[in-house]
Amino acid sequence: MTGTIGRVALVTGASSGIGAATAHLLASRGMRVVVNYLRNSGAAHEVVAGIEAAGGQAMAVQADVREAAAIASMVDQVQATWSGIDVLVHNALIPYAIKSFQDMTWEELGGKLNDEMHAAFAVTKAVLPAMAEQRWGRIIYIGTGLSKRPRENMIALGTAKAALEQFARYLAQELGPQGITVNIVASGPVEDTRLADEFDDAHKQRQVAATPLGRLAHPADVAQAVAFYASEDNAFMTGTTAAVNGGMSMY
């Protein structure tokens, strides 16, 4: 991981779950980490404090990644402190409805699609100039196995993330000549996340039974895949999807 020392990584939605685990891991490998959050200032600053206590560097920055002006302000703050952003981990969870298609309105489905893609579009646009100028960058989007393997009542999330994943592949093709890789980490069910709390224990046990490795993912499992994609070690993988699901779905 030698070449990652001192790199600046922006992790959106980093106050808890996968984002927090990723922020801790990237910091432990020598990156300076921007802990983006929407509302939970206390949790974000706890992540920063934990990173600093372990000898790392981090800063918490509030921004709604659905708003271009808020993103621009966040990037300006980072540039004023640490210069440009080298690594983007777009993890922020955009709210969505958990219900059947028959019970869903267009505002719910279309709103999720719009917000998901607008956030990815806006945050990527904001970090890209610095990456293009130095001809090096790492972009990682957090996806989900639901984009390929449907599950009851998850049509809004699965459809929006499928769009995000194809968006990432187009970017990978366009940005590769500039030394920028774009990849996706698609997790299966993950413990200790907001989505995991939506389902009861019986549902979780069915998921565990369907997983060859015999458990659900932890946020740290997902963070490990992100950290590889963010590193110098990933010199020749772009437009790919890492399925972090314990074998629940193989593709």
C-alpha positions in Angstrom: 0.0 0.0 0.0 3.0 2.3 -0.2 1.7 4.6 -2.8 -1.5 5.4 -0.9 0.4 7.2 2.0 -0.9 10.7 2.1 -3.6 10.2 -0.5 -6.9 12.0 0.3 -10.0 9.9 0.3 -13.6 11.2 0.5 -16.0 8.7 2.0 -19.6 9.8 1.7 -22.0 8.7 4.3 -19.1 7.8 6.6 -20.6 8.4 10.1 -21.7 4.7 10.5 -21.8 1.2 9.0 -19.9 0.5 5.8 -18.8 4.2 5.5 -17.3 4.3 9.0 -15.5 1.0 8.6 -14.1 2.1 5.3 -12.9 5.5 6.7 -11.1 3.7 9.6 -9.5 1.2 7.3 -8.3 3.7 4.7 -6.9 5.9 7.5 -5.0 2.9 9.0 -3.4 2.5 5.6 -2.0 6.0 5.5 -4.8 7.9 3.7 -6.1 11.2 4.9 -9.9 10.7 5.2 -12.8 13.0 4.7 -15.7 11.7 6.8 -18.8 13.1 5.1 -22.1 13.0 6.9 -25.6 14.4 6.5 -27.1 14.8 10.0 -25.2 12.8 12.6 -22.4 15.2 13.5 -21.7 13.4 16.8 -21.2 10.0 15.1 -19.0 11.6 12.3 -16.8 13.3 14.9 -16.5 10.0 16.8 -15.2 8.4 13.7 -12.7 11.2 13.3 -11.6 10.9 16.9 -11.1 7.1 16.6 -9.0 7.6 13.5 -6.9 10.3 15.2 -6.5 8.2 18.3 -5.0 5.4 16.2 -2.5 7.9 14.6 -4.4 8.7 11.4 -5.7 11.9 9.9 -9.3 12.7 9.3 -11.8 15.5 9.1 -15.6 15.5 9.3 -17.5 17.6 6.7 -21.3 17.9 6.5 -22.9 17.9 3.1 -26.0 16.6 1.5 -24.6 14.7 -1.6 -27.9 15.3 -3.4 -27.1 19.0 -3.6 -24.4 20.3 -5.9 -23.8 23.5 -3.9 -23.2 21.5 -0.7 -20.8 19.2 -2.5 -18.9 22.1 -3.9 -18.5 23.6 -0.5 -17.3 20.3 0.9 -14.7 19.9 -1.8 -13.5 23.5 -1.3 -13.1 22.8 2.5 -11.0 19.7 1.7 -8.9 21.5 -0.9 -8.2 24.4 1.5 -6.9 21.8 4.1 -5.4 19.0 2.1 -5.5 20.0 -1.6 -7.4 17.7 -4.1 -9.3 14.5 -3.5 -7.5 11.4 -4.9 -10.1 8.7 -3.9 -13.9 8.8 -3.9 -15.8 6.2 -2.0 -19.5 7.0 -2.7 -21.4 5.1 0.0 -24.1 7.6 1.1 -27.4 5.8 1.4 -30.2 7.8 -0.4 -33.6 7.0 1.3 -36.0 4.8 -0.5 -39.3 3.0 -0.1 -39.4 -0.7 0.9 -42.6 -2.0 -0.7 -44.0 -3.9 -3.7 -44.3 -2.4 -7.1 -48.1 -2.6 -6.9 -48.1 -0.4 -3.8 -45.4 2.0 -5.0 -46.0 5.4 -6.6 -43.9 6.9 -9.4 -42.7 9.6 -6.9 -41.2 6.8 -4.8 -39.6 4.8 -7.5 -38.7 7.8 -9.8 -37.5 9.8 -6.8 -35.1 7.1 -5.7 -33.7 6.8 -9.2 -33.3 10.5 -9.6 -31.7 11.0 -6.1 -29.4 8.0 -6.5 -28.1 9.1 -9.9 -28.0 12.8 -9.1 -25.9 12.2 -6.0 -23.4 10.0 -7.9 -23.3 12.4 -10.8 -22.7 15.5 -8.6 -20.1 14.1 -6.3 -18.2 12.5 -9.1 -18.2 15.8 -11.1 -16.8 17.6 -8.1 -13.8 15.4 -7.5 -13.0 14.6 -11.1 -11.0 17.7 -12.1 -8.2 17.1 -9.6 -8.0 13.4 -10.5 -7.9 14.2 -14.2 -5.2 16.9 -13.7 -2.9 14.5 -11.9 -3.9 11.6 -14.1 -4.5 9.3 -11.1 -7.7 8.6 -9.3 -9.8 5.9 -7.7 -13.6 6.0 -7.7 -15.6 3.3 -5.9 -19.3 3.1 -5.7 -21.1 1.0 -3.1 -23.7 -1.1 -4.9 -25.8 -4.1 -3.9 -26.5 -7.6 -5.0 -30.1 -6.6 -5.4 -29.2 -4.9 -8.7 -28.8 -8.4 -10.2 -30.8 -10.6 -7.8 -34.3 -9.3 -7.0 -35.8 -9.6 -3.6 -39.3 -8.9 -2.4 -40.1 -5.2 -1.9 -36.6 -4.0 -2.9 -37.4 -2.8 -6.4 -36.6 0.9 -5.7 -33.1 0.2 -4.3 -32.3 -2.6 -6.7 -33.3 -0.6 -9.8 -31.5 2.5 -8.7 -28.3 0.6 -7.9 -28.4 -1.2 -11.2 -28.4 2.2 -12.9 -25.5 3.3 -10.7 -23.5 0.2 -11.6 -24.0 0.8 -15.4 -23.1 4.5 -14.9 -19.8 3.3 -13.2 -18.9 1.1 -16.2 -19.4 3.9 -18.7 -17.2 6.1 -16.5 -14.6 3.4 -16.3 -14.4 3.3 -20.1 -14.2 7.0 -20.4 -11.7 7.8 -17.6 -9.3 4.8 -17.9 -7.0 6.7 -20.4 -6.6 9.4 -17.7 -5.4 6.9 -15.1 -8.6 6.8 -13.1 -10.2 3.5 -12.2 -13.9 3.1 -11.5 -15.2 0.1 -9.7 -18.2 -1.2 -7.7 -18.4 -3.0 -4.4 -21.7 -4.8 -4.4 -22.5 -6.2 -0.9 -25.1 -8.7 0.1 -26.9 -8.2 3.4 -24.6 -6.5 5.9 -25.0 -6.5 9.7 -25.0 -3.3 11.7 -26.4 -1.1 9.0 -29.7 0.7 8.7 -31.0 -1.7 6.0 -30.3 -4.7 8.2 -32.5 -3.2 10.9 -35.5 -3.2 8.6 -35.8 -7.0 8.7 -36.6 -9.4 11.6 -34.5 -12.2 12.9 -36.3 -14.9 10.9 -35.5 -13.0 7.7 -31.9 -12.7 8.7 -31.6 -16.4 9.5 -33.0 -17.3 6.0 -30.3 -15.1 4.5 -27.6 -16.8 6.6 -28.9 -20.2 5.5 -28.5 -19.1 1.9 -24.9 -18.0 2.4 -22.2 -20.7 1.9 -19.8 -18.9 4.3 -22.5 -19.2 7.0 -23.0 -15.6 8.1 -23.9 -12.1 6.9 -21.2 -9.6 6.0 -19.8 -7.2 8.5 -19.1 -3.6 7.4 -15.4 -4.4 7.7 -15.8 -7.1 5.0 -17.1 -4.6 2.6 -14.4 -2.1 3.6 -11.6 -4.6 2.7 -12.8 -4.8 -0.9 -13.1 -1.0 -1.1 -9.6 -0.6 0.3 -8.2 -2.8 -2.4 -9.9 -0.8 -5.2 -8.7 2.4 -3.6 -5.0 1.4 -3.5 -2.0 1.4 -5.8 -2.3 -2.4 -5.7 -5.3 -2.0 -8.0 -3.4 -1.0 -11.1 -5.4 -2.9 -13.7 -9.0 -3.4 -12.6 -11.6 -1.0 -13.7 -15.3 -1.4 -14.6 -15.5 -4.4 -12.3 -17.9 -5.5 -9.5 -16.7 -7.1 -6.3 -19.5 -9.2 -4.9 -19.1 -9.2 -1.1 -21.8 -11.6 -0.1 -20.3 -14.8 1.3 -21.3 -16.8 -1.8 -25.0 -16.0 -1.5 -25.0 -15.0 -5.1 -22.2 -16.0 -7.5 -21.6 -14.0 -10.7 
